[in-house]
Structure formats: C-alpha cells, structure tokens
Amino acid sequence: MTIRAIALLVLLYAVLFAIFGVTLGHPAAAGVTTDAIVVITGGKGRIEEGFARLSAQRGRRMLIAGADPAVTKDDLAHRLHGKRALLDCCVDLGSESVDTRSNAEEAKRWLDARGYRSLLLVTSDWHMRRADYEFRRQLGSRYEVTTDAVRTEPNLMTLFAEFNKYLLRRMAVWLDV
C-alpha cells in the first residue's frame, strides 16, 4: 500500500510539472492599459519589456522592484540607449525587496502611495505563475493585476527549480507556515 501511495504521488508530481511546463505565462493582450507597470528584476529582457510598455503608454509610471541599490538611473539610461527623459519622468527604482514575496510587498507600498489600483506585472514567462500568486495574495481584490510575461526559452533545470519554488510556496501558505 505504501509503494502505491508513493507511486501515485510521484505520478501526480510529474503530471503537475508537465502542466506547469507547457502553460507558462503569456504576454498581455495588445492595447491593455493600467495605472502602473511593475517589473520584477532578475531575468533577461524584463526591464527592456517594461520600458517598451511604458513607452507605449500602457501605464503612467513604472516601478522596477528588486533593483540592486547600486544601480542608478544613469546606469539604466546607458543600458537602454537614451531613454533618459522617460526614466526621469516615470520610473522609480525599488531596492527594498529581495525575493518575489517582498517584490509584491514593495509594489503594494508603491501603489498605495500613488493611489494606483491597476498594474501590469512584467516578469519572465517561467516566473509569472509564482509572481502572480504572490502579487494577488499581497494586493487582494482592491487591485487589478494584468500579467505580461516576457517570453523566454527556459531550460529544464530553470523550470524544475521554479516549479518546486511555486509548489513549496503554495504548500507553505496552505499549511500557514
């Protein structure tokens, strides 16, 4: 009986991992606009995609959550090839957060301070499910969250690690740990 239960759990885990791997986040529909854009640092192309959305006026202001405290707007202007005016008017660098959960907490404080009620959440496709979960838990129903995943080609180890982080976080919340 124990072997059957273990086999069932392993099979369930494998099926859930396969579903996770083939249902990664997608870019937001064209034309969707929100009060704000929140970009979570840590993956290739995220900041550039956030700036593309800001340039297209899909949000009024952008928070780059989890930015290294040593990074300045001058650094970003150099990286983004001349978007200095947009950086100065409409971008805030948030350096208080260190993980996805604290990104959501930092974003909530930023949104509350500005009176925003809707946001475009930008992160990698493989990270979107956990980011969306953390943001919706933190923000609650007072905020409208639109996900906007940056397409990547994650390797199996990236997917495996992210799936386990997501699964463990869901279990921790469920167990109230």
FENLIN-V257978 format. One record per backbone hydrogen bond with DSSP energy under -0.5 kcal/mol. NH is the residue of the N-H (numbers start at 0). CO is the residue of the C=O. E is the energy in kcal/mol with one decimal. If there is no record, write none. Layout:
nh->{NH:NH}
co->{CO:CO}
e->{E:E}
This chain:
nh->{4:5:6:7:8:9:10:11:12:13:14:15:16:17:18:19:20:21:22:22:24:31:33:35:36:37:38:39:40:40:45:48:49:50:51:52:53:54:55:56:57:59:60:61:62:63:64:64:65:66:66:70:75:76:77:78:79:80:81:86:87:88:89:90:91:93:93:94:102:103:104:105:106:107:108:109:110:111:112:113:114:114:115:118:119:120:120:121:121:122:122:124:126:127:130:131:132:133:134:135:136:137:138:139:141:142:143:144:145:145:146:147:148:149:150:158:159:160:161:162:163:164:165:166:167:168:169:170:171:172:173:174:175:175:176}
co->{0:1:2:3:4:5:6:7:8:9:10:11:12:13:14:15:16:17:18:19:124:28:57:117:60:119:62:121:38:64:42:44:45:46:47:48:49:50:51:53:52:34:34:89:36:91:38:62:93:63:93:67:71:72:73:74:75:77:76:82:83:84:85:86:61:63:91:92:98:99:100:101:102:103:104:105:106:107:108:109:110:111:110:143:35:118:145:37:119:120:147:149:123:123:126:127:128:129:130:131:132:133:134:135:138:139:116:142:118:143:144:120:25:122:148:154:155:156:157:158:159:160:161:162:163:164:165:166:167:168:169:170:171:172:171}
e->{-2.0:-2.5:-2.7:-2.4:-2.2:-2.6:-2.5:-2.7:-2.6:-2.4:-2.4:-2.6:-2.5:-2.2:-2.4:-2.5:-2.5:-1.4:-0.9:-0.7:-1.9:-1.6:-2.7:-1.6:-2.3:-2.7:-2.9:-2.2:-0.6:-2.2:-1.3:-2.2:-2.4:-2.5:-2.1:-2.2:-2.4:-3.0:-1.5:-1.7:-2.5:-2.2:-0.8:-2.9:-2.7:-2.6:-2.5:-0.9:-0.7:-0.8:-2.8:-2.1:-1.9:-2.7:-2.1:-2.1:-2.6:-0.8:-1.6:-2.3:-2.8:-2.1:-2.2:-1.3:-2.8:-2.5:-0.7:-0.6:-2.0:-1.8:-1.6:-2.6:-2.6:-2.1:-1.9:-2.1:-3.1:-2.7:-2.3:-1.1:-0.9:-0.7:-1.9:-2.6:-2.2:-0.6:-2.9:-3.1:-0.6:-0.5:-0.8:-2.3:-0.8:-1.2:-2.3:-3.2:-1.9:-2.6:-2.8:-2.6:-2.1:-2.3:-3.2:-1.8:-0.7:-0.9:-2.7:-0.6:-2.8:-0.6:-0.5:-2.7:-2.0:-2.9:-0.6:-2.1:-2.7:-2.7:-2.5:-2.7:-2.1:-2.3:-2.6:-2.9:-2.8:-2.3:-2.5:-2.3:-2.5:-2.3:-2.5:-2.7:-0.5:-0.8:-2.9}
